[in-house]
Amino acid sequence: VQLQASGGGLVQAGGSLRLSCAASGRTFSSYAVGWFRQAPGKEREFVAAIRYSGGGGYYADSVKGRFTISRDNTKNTVYLQMNSLKFDDTAVYYCAAGPVYSTQISSYAYWGKGTLVTVSS
């Protein structure tokens, strides 16, 4: 499975962005997908995850109520809708796929290159 994240950019605090994670490979619909982010000088951290079948996702406390993860398996794409963005959301965002629905980085075998989100205060 190959993943490509896109949709990052510069946005003012309070604004919105939608990230996309496009996947190649027929087995993508059988994998859970997670979004992670890494701010400058910080470790990569979990943001949100969604089961292979879709449905409600699981979120880090820092983004709960502001971010929504979803997927369209007919398009091999997972989305991360980010609303009410804050300066602290500035980071490179990565999507990852794996067999286990998890918040742990080690659970995800496939990673895409990140997309940069910059929130200006």
C-alpha positions as CSV (number, residue, x, y, z in Angstrom):
1,V,0.0,0.0,0.0
2,Q,1.3,3.4,-0.9
3,L,-0.1,6.5,0.7
4,Q,0.0,10.2,-0.3
5,A,-1.2,12.9,2.0
6,S,-2.3,16.2,0.6
7,G,-4.3,19.3,1.5
8,G,-2.0,21.1,3.8
9,G,-1.3,24.8,3.7
10,L,-1.3,28.1,5.5
11,V,-4.5,29.0,7.4
12,Q,-5.4,31.6,10.0
13,A,-6.3,30.5,13.5
14,G,-10.0,29.6,13.5
15,G,-10.0,28.4,9.9
16,S,-10.4,25.0,8.4
17,L,-8.5,22.6,6.2
18,R,-9.3,19.2,4.8
19,L,-6.5,16.7,4.4
20,S,-6.7,13.8,2.1
21,C,-4.8,10.5,2.2
22,A,-5.0,8.7,-1.2
23,A,-3.9,5.1,-1.3
24,S,-3.0,2.7,-4.0
25,G,-3.5,-1.0,-3.7
26,R,-6.6,-3.2,-3.7
27,T,-6.2,-4.1,0.0
28,F,-6.5,-0.5,1.3
29,S,-10.1,-1.1,2.4
30,S,-9.0,-3.8,4.8
31,Y,-6.7,-1.5,6.7
32,A,-7.3,0.9,9.6
33,V,-5.9,4.3,8.9
34,G,-4.4,6.8,11.3
35,W,-3.4,10.4,11.1
36,F,-0.4,11.5,13.1
37,R,1.4,14.9,13.3
38,Q,4.9,16.1,14.1
39,A,5.5,19.7,15.2
40,P,9.0,21.2,15.0
41,G,11.2,19.9,17.8
42,K,8.5,17.5,19.0
43,E,7.8,13.8,18.7
44,R,5.3,12.4,16.3
45,E,1.9,12.1,17.9
46,F,-1.4,10.5,17.3
47,V,-4.3,12.6,15.9
48,A,-7.1,10.3,14.8
49,A,-7.8,6.8,13.5
50,I,-10.6,5.1,11.7
51,R,-11.5,1.4,11.2
52,Y,-11.2,-0.4,7.9
53,S,-15.0,-0.3,7.6
54,G,-15.3,3.4,8.5
55,G,-17.7,4.6,11.1
56,G,-16.9,6.9,13.9
57,G,-13.2,7.5,14.6
58,Y,-11.1,7.9,17.6
59,Y,-9.4,11.1,18.4
60,A,-6.6,12.6,20.5
61,D,-8.1,14.8,23.3
62,S,-6.4,17.8,21.8
63,V,-8.4,17.6,18.6
64,K,-11.7,16.1,19.8
65,G,-14.7,18.1,18.7
66,R,-12.7,20.0,16.1
67,F,-11.3,17.3,13.7
68,T,-13.3,14.6,11.9
69,I,-11.8,11.5,10.2
70,S,-13.7,9.7,7.5
71,R,-13.0,7.4,4.6
72,D,-14.4,6.5,1.2
73,N,-13.2,3.1,0.3
74,T,-14.6,3.4,-3.2
75,K,-12.0,6.1,-3.8
76,N,-9.3,4.6,-1.6
77,T,-9.2,7.8,0.3
78,V,-9.3,8.9,4.0
79,Y,-10.0,12.5,5.0
80,L,-9.2,14.6,8.0
81,Q,-11.5,17.6,8.3
82,M,-9.9,20.1,10.6
83,N,-12.0,23.0,11.9
84,S,-11.3,25.7,14.5
85,L,-7.6,25.4,13.9
86,K,-5.2,26.6,16.5
87,F,-1.6,27.7,16.4
88,D,-0.7,24.5,18.2
89,D,-2.1,22.5,15.3
90,T,0.9,23.6,13.2
91,A,2.8,20.4,12.2
92,V,3.5,18.0,9.4
93,Y,0.6,15.6,9.1
94,Y,1.1,12.0,8.1
95,C,-1.4,9.3,7.3
96,A,-0.6,5.7,7.9
97,A,-2.3,2.3,7.3
98,G,-2.2,-0.9,9.2
99,P,-4.1,-4.0,10.2
100,V,-4.9,-2.8,13.7
101,Y,-7.1,0.1,14.7
102,S,-4.7,1.8,17.1
103,T,-3.3,5.0,18.4
104,Q,0.2,3.6,18.4
105,I,2.7,4.5,15.7
106,S,4.1,1.0,15.8
107,S,0.8,-0.5,14.7
108,Y,1.0,1.1,11.3
109,A,3.1,-0.5,8.6
110,Y,2.5,1.9,5.8
111,W,3.2,5.6,5.9
112,G,2.9,8.4,3.4
113,K,5.0,11.5,3.1
114,G,3.6,14.3,5.2
115,T,1.7,17.4,4.4
116,L,2.5,20.6,6.2
117,V,-0.2,22.5,8.0
118,T,0.7,26.0,9.2
119,V,-1.7,27.9,11.4
120,S,-1.0,31.6,11.9
121,S,-2.0,33.2,15.1
